[in-house]
Amino acid sequence: MRRILLTGATGQLGYELMQVLSLLGEVLALNRHELDLAEPLSVRQVIRQFKPDWVINAAAYMAVEAAQKEAQRVLAINTQAPVLMAEELRKTKGVLVHFTTGYVFDGTKSEAYEETDRPNPVNAYGLSQWQAEQGIEAAGGDYLIFRTGWRYSLRRTNFVVGMKNRLSREEEIQVVDDQIGNPTWVKQVAAALLILLSREGLETGYIACKKGLYHLASSGKTSWFGLAQAVSDCLEQQGRTRLARLKPVTTLEQGLSVLRPLNSTLSSLKFEQAFGFGLPDWRLALLQCLQGTDE
Ligand SMILES: NC(=O)c1ccc[n+]([C@@H]2O[C@H](COP(=O)([O-])OP(=O)(O)OC[C@H]3O[C@@H](n4cnc5c(N)ncnc54)[C@H](OP(=O)(O)O)[C@@H]3O)[C@@H](O)[C@H]2O)c1
């Protein structure tokens, strides 16, 4: 029976993981109030008390705009806390599973980013995630880091949920068309992780021999406008009428105050070769998600 500590249990990914991790062992799933990653001492204390075999860190400071003004807090939550987890787990030969983002890149590459491409974050959020990746690797224990794409589910606030609501209420919605990425359904990320971790159950040492950094995102790519259009198409297929008109705009026209990579598309080839499967096309996943009822 493995002992699994899950952080960020109320987040998009944390929620999905909570549904499946109990298949693999005894789960201690903590939300922000039960374990605040901004308090490094409490992170250490929980790990020392619970003595997990695996820590799955699904918590993060996610507000890209606000992160620019809260550099210390972002660093504590997104960098120092996961690095501390990695250091603690090295001592007990535990495994850290951590999630980062394509926002570690500057977005100037024309193709999908691979794990061998050099990060060059353009904002504080991306920088905090890159520093976490480096710190976890330097800690020298066993870890899996997954950089994922633009994540969505039917829970919480995210682009897909927001667009679904706005399409029914508004006349016209302007959506950025020059930022591209891989929309990724968190339920499929959780399912992929379940597969990997259950292999460790069959073959001890499986994760240690696969340890490293992987891109894990739906295949295919699109812009925020393309994703909005696909949400609209799905709603139309479901018989919804009088949906808002979508108007493509550039990042410049949108006037966002914080720089974002124009291309954060991830190639998941390394993951597919290492583990023998990948995530389906983003359009198919979106359709399945929007047909679901698990809000
Ligand atoms: N969302 C994306 O598009 C995306 C893309 C790439 C990578 N990722 C990575 O995926 C991971 C999870 O993302 P998600 O999509 O599940 O985001 P999410 O739904 O916003 O979940 C983030 C979770 O972190 C928790 N959290 C925030 N500050 C915390 C703190 N100080 N202490 C403890 N917990 C705290 C939040 O708590 P509350 O529930 O109280 O708010 C929430 O449960 C992150 O590592 C993120 O970098 C996300």
PDBQT file of the ligand as one rigid body, heavy atoms in Angstrom, charges set to zero:
ROOT
HETATM    1  N1  LIG A 301      -4.191  25.481 -16.129  1.00  0.00    +0.000 N 
HETATM    2  C1  LIG A 301      -3.328  25.396 -17.142  1.00  0.00    +0.000 C 
HETATM    3  O1  LIG A 301      -3.618  25.794 -18.279  1.00  0.00    +0.000 OA
HETATM    4  C2  LIG A 301      -1.957  24.793 -16.926  1.00  0.00    +0.000 A 
HETATM    5  C3  LIG A 301      -1.097  24.698 -18.022  1.00  0.00    +0.000 A 
HETATM    6  C4  LIG A 301       0.148  24.131 -17.835  1.00  0.00    +0.000 A 
HETATM    7  C5  LIG A 301       0.530  23.672 -16.602  1.00  0.00    +0.000 A 
HETATM    8  N2  LIG A 301      -0.305  23.789 -15.554  1.00  0.00    +0.000 N 
HETATM    9  C6  LIG A 301       0.184  23.304 -14.247  1.00  0.00    +0.000 C 
HETATM   10  O2  LIG A 301      -0.738  22.382 -13.663  1.00  0.00    +0.000 OA
HETATM   11  C7  LIG A 301      -0.754  22.494 -12.235  1.00  0.00    +0.000 C 
HETATM   12  C8  LIG A 301      -2.198  22.618 -11.723  1.00  0.00    +0.000 C 
HETATM   13  O3  LIG A 301      -2.941  23.432 -12.575  1.00  0.00    +0.000 OA
HETATM   14  P1  LIG A 301      -4.531  23.418 -12.657  1.00  0.00    +0.000 P 
HETATM   15  O4  LIG A 301      -4.874  23.587 -14.077  1.00  0.00    +0.000 OA
HETATM   16  O5  LIG A 301      -5.111  22.265 -11.905  1.00  0.00    +0.000 OA
HETATM   17  O6  LIG A 301      -4.813  24.803 -11.901  1.00  0.00    +0.000 OA
HETATM   18  P2  LIG A 301      -5.886  25.213 -10.821  1.00  0.00    +0.000 P 
HETATM   19  O7  LIG A 301      -7.186  24.590 -11.089  1.00  0.00    +0.000 OA
HETATM   20  O8  LIG A 301      -5.807  26.706 -10.705  1.00  0.00    +0.000 OA
HETATM   21  O9  LIG A 301      -5.286  24.565  -9.501  1.00  0.00    +0.000 OA
HETATM   22  C9  LIG A 301      -4.235  25.111  -8.788  1.00  0.00    +0.000 C 
HETATM   23  C10 LIG A 301      -4.357  24.631  -7.375  1.00  0.00    +0.000 C 
HETATM   24  O10 LIG A 301      -3.287  25.182  -6.617  1.00  0.00    +0.000 OA
HETATM   25  C11 LIG A 301      -3.821  25.603  -5.384  1.00  0.00    +0.000 C 
HETATM   26  N3  LIG A 301      -2.989  26.607  -4.755  1.00  0.00    +0.000 N 
HETATM   27  C12 LIG A 301      -2.767  27.889  -5.137  1.00  0.00    +0.000 A 
HETATM   28  N4  LIG A 301      -1.975  28.507  -4.247  1.00  0.00    +0.000 NA
HETATM   29  C13 LIG A 301      -1.688  27.587  -3.289  1.00  0.00    +0.000 A 
HETATM   30  C14 LIG A 301      -0.916  27.615  -2.103  1.00  0.00    +0.000 A 
HETATM   31  N5  LIG A 301      -0.307  28.728  -1.672  1.00  0.00    +0.000 N 
HETATM   32  N6  LIG A 301      -0.829  26.477  -1.364  1.00  0.00    +0.000 NA
HETATM   33  C15 LIG A 301      -1.483  25.356  -1.731  1.00  0.00    +0.000 A 
HETATM   34  N7  LIG A 301      -2.224  25.272  -2.837  1.00  0.00    +0.000 NA
HETATM   35  C16 LIG A 301      -2.335  26.378  -3.607  1.00  0.00    +0.000 A 
HETATM   36  C17 LIG A 301      -5.201  26.131  -5.708  1.00  0.00    +0.000 C 
HETATM   37  O11 LIG A 301      -5.968  26.213  -4.523  1.00  0.00    +0.000 OA
HETATM   38  P3  LIG A 301      -7.474  26.779  -4.489  1.00  0.00    +0.000 P 
HETATM   39  O12 LIG A 301      -8.337  25.633  -4.943  1.00  0.00    +0.000 OA
HETATM   40  O13 LIG A 301      -7.694  27.145  -3.071  1.00  0.00    +0.000 OA
HETATM   41  O14 LIG A 301      -7.507  27.961  -5.432  1.00  0.00    +0.000 OA
HETATM   42  C18 LIG A 301      -5.668  25.064  -6.686  1.00  0.00    +0.000 C 
HETATM   43  O15 LIG A 301      -6.207  23.964  -5.998  1.00  0.00    +0.000 OA
HETATM   44  C19 LIG A 301       0.146  23.673 -11.948  1.00  0.00    +0.000 C 
HETATM   45  O16 LIG A 301       1.424  23.177 -11.602  1.00  0.00    +0.000 OA
HETATM   46  C20 LIG A 301       0.273  24.413 -13.250  1.00  0.00    +0.000 C 
HETATM   47  O17 LIG A 301       1.473  25.111 -13.378  1.00  0.00    +0.000 OA
HETATM   48  C21 LIG A 301      -1.561  24.337 -15.684  1.00  0.00    +0.000 A 
ENDROOT
TORSDOF 0
